[in-house]
Amino acid sequence: MIHSVYPIAQAGYDSAGQASADIKRQLKQLGVDSKIIRRVAVACYEAEMNLIIHSLGGAMELSIEDGWITLQIHDKGPGIPDVELAKKEGFSTAGEDARSLGFGAGMGLPNMMRNTDDFLIASQVGVGTLMIMKFKLV
C-alpha cells in the first residue's frame, strides 16, 4: 500500500502542479501503465488547480491498494453552492486573478469526471468540498 498527502495552499500559484508532478513520478516508478498515468495526471492537476483557485486551502491524498489508485481531495471551504452546475463544461466561478493566468475555463470537474473510473463529489457551503477519484489498475 502507498499513501501520500499533499497540502495545497489557497492561491498557491507558485507551487501549482507540484503535487500532480510528484504523483505522476510515483506512478511511473511503480511501472503503472502510461495510459492510466495520463488519466490520473489530468484529473490530479485539475483537482490541484481547483484547490488553488477556489478553496481556502486543503489537501490531496494518494492511495494505491487492492488494484486501485485513489485520490481524495478535501478543502476547508467555501463549498460549492450548486454542484450540478459546477459539473457543466464551461461553467466557472474563477476570479480575475486565476483568469489572468489562463485558468478558469470551467473544464476542471468535467475533465476529472471524464478521466476517472469512479468519481464522487460532496460539498457544503461554508464547510468545504470532498472529492474521491478512483482509477482501476488493469
C-alpha positions as CSV (number, residue, x, y, z in Angstrom):
1,M,0.0,0.0,0.0
2,I,1.2,3.5,-0.8
3,H,-0.2,6.6,0.9
4,S,1.0,10.2,0.3
5,V,-0.6,13.5,1.4
6,Y,0.0,16.8,-0.3
7,P,-1.1,20.0,1.3
8,I,-2.4,22.6,-1.2
9,A,-2.4,26.3,-0.3
10,Q,-5.1,28.8,-1.3
11,A,-3.9,30.9,-4.2
12,G,-0.6,28.8,-4.2
13,Y,0.0,29.5,-7.9
14,D,3.8,29.5,-7.4
15,S,3.6,25.8,-6.4
16,A,0.8,24.8,-8.8
17,G,1.4,21.4,-10.4
18,Q,4.0,20.1,-7.9
19,A,1.7,17.6,-6.2
20,S,0.5,16.3,-9.6
21,A,4.0,16.0,-10.9
22,D,5.1,14.1,-7.8
23,I,2.1,11.7,-8.1
24,K,2.9,11.1,-11.8
25,R,6.5,10.4,-10.9
26,Q,5.5,7.9,-8.2
27,L,3.2,6.1,-10.7
28,K,6.0,5.9,-13.3
29,Q,8.4,4.4,-10.7
30,L,5.8,1.8,-9.8
31,G,5.5,0.8,-13.5
32,V,1.9,1.8,-13.9
33,D,0.6,1.8,-17.5
34,S,1.2,5.1,-19.3
35,K,-2.5,5.4,-20.3
36,I,-3.5,5.2,-16.7
37,I,-0.8,7.6,-15.6
38,R,-2.1,10.1,-18.2
39,R,-5.7,9.9,-16.9
40,V,-4.5,10.3,-13.3
41,A,-2.2,13.2,-14.1
42,V,-5.0,15.1,-15.9
43,A,-7.6,14.6,-13.1
44,C,-5.0,15.3,-10.4
45,Y,-3.8,18.5,-12.0
46,E,-7.4,19.7,-12.4
47,A,-8.2,18.9,-8.8
48,E,-5.0,20.6,-7.6
49,M,-5.8,23.8,-9.6
50,N,-9.4,23.8,-8.2
51,L,-8.0,23.8,-4.7
52,I,-5.6,26.6,-5.5
53,I,-8.2,28.7,-7.3
54,H,-11.4,28.1,-5.4
55,S,-10.7,26.8,-1.9
56,L,-9.4,28.2,1.3
57,G,-6.7,25.5,1.3
58,G,-6.8,21.8,1.5
59,A,-5.1,18.6,0.7
60,M,-4.8,15.8,-1.9
61,E,-4.2,12.2,-0.7
62,L,-2.9,9.5,-2.9
63,S,-3.6,5.8,-2.0
64,I,-2.7,2.8,-4.0
65,E,-4.1,-0.6,-2.9
66,D,-6.2,-3.5,-3.9
67,G,-5.9,-2.7,-7.6
68,W,-7.0,0.9,-7.3
69,I,-5.4,4.3,-7.4
70,T,-7.5,6.6,-5.2
71,L,-7.2,10.4,-5.0
72,Q,-9.1,12.0,-2.1
73,I,-9.2,15.8,-2.3
74,H,-10.7,17.9,0.5
75,D,-10.7,21.6,1.3
76,K,-11.7,24.0,4.0
77,G,-14.3,25.8,2.1
78,P,-16.1,27.8,0.8
79,G,-18.0,24.9,-0.7
80,I,-19.9,24.7,-4.0
81,P,-23.4,26.1,-4.0
82,D,-24.6,24.1,-7.0
83,V,-22.5,21.0,-7.7
84,E,-24.6,20.0,-10.8
85,L,-24.0,23.4,-12.3
86,A,-20.3,23.2,-11.5
87,K,-20.0,19.9,-13.4
88,K,-21.1,21.6,-16.6
89,E,-18.4,22.3,-19.2
90,G,-17.6,26.0,-19.4
91,F,-19.1,27.0,-16.0
92,S,-16.6,28.8,-13.8
93,T,-16.5,30.9,-10.8
94,A,-12.8,31.6,-11.1
95,G,-11.8,35.2,-10.2
96,E,-9.8,37.6,-12.3
97,D,-6.5,36.6,-10.7
98,A,-7.0,33.0,-12.0
99,R,-8.3,34.1,-15.4
100,S,-5.4,36.5,-15.9
101,L,-3.1,33.5,-15.5
102,G,-5.0,31.4,-18.1
103,F,-7.1,29.4,-15.7
104,G,-10.9,29.3,-15.1
105,A,-12.2,27.8,-18.3
106,G,-14.7,25.7,-16.5
107,M,-13.3,22.3,-17.5
108,G,-11.9,21.2,-14.1
109,L,-14.8,19.0,-12.9
110,P,-15.7,17.7,-16.4
111,N,-12.1,16.7,-17.1
112,M,-11.9,14.9,-13.7
113,M,-15.1,13.0,-14.3
114,R,-14.1,12.1,-17.9
115,N,-10.7,10.6,-16.7
116,T,-11.8,8.6,-13.7
117,D,-13.4,5.2,-13.3
118,D,-15.3,6.3,-10.2
119,F,-16.0,9.9,-9.2
120,L,-17.7,11.3,-6.1
121,I,-18.1,14.9,-5.1
122,A,-19.8,16.2,-2.0
123,S,-19.9,19.9,-1.0
124,Q,-21.4,22.0,1.7
125,V,-21.4,25.8,1.5
126,G,-19.4,27.3,4.3
127,V,-17.8,24.0,5.2
128,G,-15.9,22.6,2.1
129,T,-15.8,20.0,-0.6
130,L,-14.7,16.4,-0.7
131,M,-13.9,14.6,-4.0
132,I,-12.9,11.0,-4.4
133,M,-11.5,9.9,-7.7
134,K,-10.6,6.2,-8.4
135,F,-8.7,4.7,-11.2
136,K,-8.6,0.9,-11.8
137,L,-5.2,-0.6,-12.2
138,V,-5.7,-3.1,-15.1
